[in-house]
Amino acid sequence: MEFRRGEFSLVAAGPGTGKSIFALNLALFGNIPVLYFSADSNAATQLTRSTAIIMDDDIRDVKRKLLRDEFDEYMSPLSRRWWIRFDYNARPKPVDIELNLLAYFETFGMFPHLIVVDNITNVDGGASADAEGFTFGLEEMCEFMADMARYTGAHVLALHHVTGEHSDGLSPIPLSGVKGKIGRVPNLVLTLHKEVDGMDCTIINVSDVKNREGFADPSGQTFSSYEFNSKNMRLTDVANTL
């Protein structure tokens, strides 16, 4: 899979499967300018996760130091990631997203290379009275994000939910399992499911169910696998650990 600048992608999974962890690892290890709209997770959650990933520390120790106001040792290495910015508005409107992008450009003289929207349904695009209106609203939001990708030259990655029968996240999710069936607009659609072996090991599997620039399997049965370390919140390509 490739996250191309100027394009819009969608990552869909059930709750607790790891889509936010997937996006955060991509944002931090990409070593690129990022604007992350974290509507679904608060500042303390994202700060501790990010610190654990960057410092390769146990997230429990990071949380403990944050609560005890003993966070000074992390301030210098975190400040060197100045090109990564988070917004924690729980219900941003499109105009809020645009204003944040303009502020980023004003501050750094460029747009971010990666924009993460976590989750697309948290963006307030107006009330939807019924299921048809909900789907239409999501389609419009996808169009907005695709336009944003083209205008800024960033890759825009939005996180999304799946239909009820796939919400446990334990089996491959097809393109048809994306909630609202909004696969028309994105250049790339990924679905995530996980494997838990009962020995504190979790594997997150990533299926390319739509890909305009390469291989895709709409059934979700073809996937790449990443080991999730729950201590430092890092994802590691299983193929590189064998």
C-alpha positions in Angstrom: 0.0 0.0 0.0 1.2 3.5 -0.7 -0.2 6.7 0.9 0.3 9.2 -2.0 0.2 12.9 -1.5 -2.7 14.7 -3.1 -4.9 11.6 -2.5 -7.6 10.6 0.0 -7.7 7.2 1.8 -10.1 5.6 4.3 -9.2 3.1 7.0 -12.2 1.2 8.4 -12.3 -1.1 11.4 -14.4 -2.1 14.3 -14.0 -0.4 17.7 -10.8 -1.3 19.5 -9.3 -3.0 16.5 -6.4 -0.5 16.2 -7.2 2.0 13.5 -6.1 5.0 15.7 -2.9 3.1 16.6 -2.3 2.4 12.9 -2.8 6.1 12.0 -0.6 7.3 14.9 2.3 4.9 14.0 2.1 6.1 10.4 2.1 9.8 11.5 5.1 9.3 13.9 7.3 7.0 11.9 6.8 8.8 8.6 9.1 11.6 9.7 6.9 14.1 7.8 4.8 17.2 8.7 1.5 16.0 10.1 -1.8 17.6 11.2 -3.8 15.1 13.2 -7.5 15.8 14.0 -8.0 13.7 17.1 -11.8 14.0 17.6 -12.0 10.5 19.0 -9.2 10.5 21.5 -8.3 13.2 24.1 -5.0 14.9 24.6 -3.8 12.7 27.5 -4.4 9.5 25.5 -2.6 10.7 22.4 0.3 12.3 24.4 1.0 9.1 26.3 0.6 6.9 23.2 2.9 9.1 21.1 5.5 9.3 23.9 5.6 5.6 24.3 6.0 5.1 20.5 8.7 7.8 20.1 10.7 6.9 23.3 10.1 3.1 23.1 8.9 3.2 26.7 6.2 1.3 28.5 3.0 3.3 28.2 2.1 2.5 31.9 5.3 4.3 33.0 4.6 7.2 30.7 1.1 7.6 32.1 2.4 7.4 35.7 5.0 10.1 35.0 2.3 12.3 33.4 0.0 12.0 36.4 2.8 12.7 38.8 4.0 15.7 36.9 7.4 14.0 36.2 7.2 14.4 32.4 10.3 16.7 32.0 12.6 14.0 30.7 10.3 13.6 27.6 9.9 17.3 26.8 13.1 17.7 24.7 12.7 14.7 22.4 9.0 15.5 22.0 9.7 19.1 21.1 12.0 18.0 18.3 8.8 16.6 16.6 7.7 20.2 16.0 6.2 19.3 12.6 3.5 17.2 14.2 0.4 19.0 15.4 -2.8 17.7 17.0 -6.3 19.2 17.2 -8.6 17.8 19.9 -12.0 19.4 18.9 -14.4 16.6 19.5 -16.9 17.8 16.9 -15.0 19.9 14.3 -16.8 21.4 11.4 -15.2 21.6 7.9 -14.6 25.3 8.5 -12.6 24.4 11.7 -10.5 21.9 9.7 -9.8 24.6 7.1 -8.8 27.2 9.7 -6.4 24.7 11.3 -4.8 24.0 7.9 -4.4 27.8 7.2 -2.9 28.2 10.7 -0.4 25.4 10.0 0.5 27.0 6.7 0.9 30.4 8.4 3.2 28.9 11.1 5.4 26.7 9.0 5.1 28.1 5.5 3.7 24.9 4.1 0.8 22.5 4.4 1.3 19.2 6.2 2.2 16.2 4.1 -0.2 14.0 6.0 -3.6 15.0 7.4 -5.4 12.4 9.7 -9.1 12.7 10.5 -10.0 10.4 13.4 -12.9 9.7 12.8 -14.8 10.9 9.7 -18.1 10.6 11.5 -16.9 13.0 14.2 -16.8 15.8 11.7 -20.0 17.9 11.9 -21.2 18.1 8.4 -24.8 18.8 9.4 -27.6 16.7 10.9 -28.8 13.6 9.0 -32.4 12.6 9.6 -32.3 9.1 8.2 -29.9 6.4 6.9 -30.0 7.7 3.3 -29.2 11.2 4.6 -26.4 9.8 6.7 -24.8 8.0 3.7 -25.2 11.1 1.5 -23.6 13.2 4.2 -20.6 10.9 4.4 -20.2 11.0 0.6 -20.1 14.8 0.8 -17.5 14.6 3.6 -15.4 12.3 1.5 -15.6 14.7 -1.4 -14.6 17.5 0.9 -11.5 15.5 2.1 -10.6 14.5 -1.5 -10.7 18.2 -2.5 -8.6 19.1 0.6 -6.0 16.5 -0.5 -5.7 18.0 -3.9 -5.6 21.6 -2.7 -3.0 21.1 0.0 -0.9 18.3 -1.7 -1.2 16.3 1.5 -2.3 12.7 1.9 -5.6 12.8 3.8 -6.3 9.7 5.8 -9.7 9.4 7.5 -10.7 6.7 10.0 -14.1 5.2 9.8 -16.4 2.4 11.2 -17.7 -0.8 9.7 -21.1 -2.4 9.7 -22.4 -4.3 12.7 -21.6 -7.8 11.6 -17.9 -6.9 11.3 -17.7 -4.8 14.5 -15.9 -7.5 16.5 -12.9 -7.0 14.2 -11.9 -10.7 14.3 -12.3 -11.6 10.7 -11.4 -10.0 7.3 -13.7 -7.1 6.4 -14.7 -6.7 2.7 -15.2 -3.4 1.0 -18.9 -3.9 1.4 -18.4 -3.9 5.2 -17.4 -0.2 5.3 -20.2 1.6 7.1 -22.4 3.7 4.7 -20.7 1.9 1.8 -18.7 5.1 0.9 -15.9 3.4 -1.1 -16.6 5.4 -4.3 -14.5 8.5 -3.5 -11.3 7.4 -1.7 -8.3 6.4 -3.8 -7.4 3.8 -1.2 -9.6 1.9 1.3 -8.1 -0.3 4.0 -9.9 -2.5 6.5 -8.4 -3.8 9.7 -9.0 -7.0 11.7 -7.0 -8.5 14.5 -5.8 -11.8 15.8 -5.2 -12.4 19.5 -3.3 -15.5 20.5 -4.1 -15.6 24.2 -0.4 -15.0 25.1 -0.5 -11.2 25.1 0.3 -11.0 21.4 -2.0 -9.1 19.0 -1.6 -9.1 15.2 -3.3 -6.3 13.2 -4.1 -7.3 9.7 -4.5 -4.7 7.0 -6.5 -5.5 3.8 -6.3 -3.4 0.7 -10.0 -3.6 -0.4 -9.7 -0.7 -2.9 -6.6 0.6 -4.5 -6.7 2.7 -7.7 -2.9 2.5 -8.1 -2.3 -1.1 -7.4 -3.5 -4.5 -6.2 -6.7 -4.7 -4.2 -8.9 -7.6 -3.0 -12.4 -6.4 -2.3 -13.1 -9.5 -0.2 -10.5 -8.4 2.4 -9.1 -11.9 2.4 -5.6 -10.7 1.3 -3.8 -8.7 3.9 -0.5 -7.7 5.4 0.2 -8.3 9.1 1.7 -6.1 11.9 2.5 -7.2 15.4 1.2 -4.8 18.0 3.3 -4.2 21.1 0.8 -3.1 23.8 3.7 -1.8 26.0 5.2 0.7 23.6 2.2 0.9 21.2 4.4 0.2 18.2 3.4 -1.7 15.1 6.0 -3.9 13.5 5.7 -5.6 10.1 5.5 -9.3 10.8 7.3 -10.1 7.5 10.4 -8.2 8.9 10.4 -10.1 12.2 10.5 -13.6 10.7 
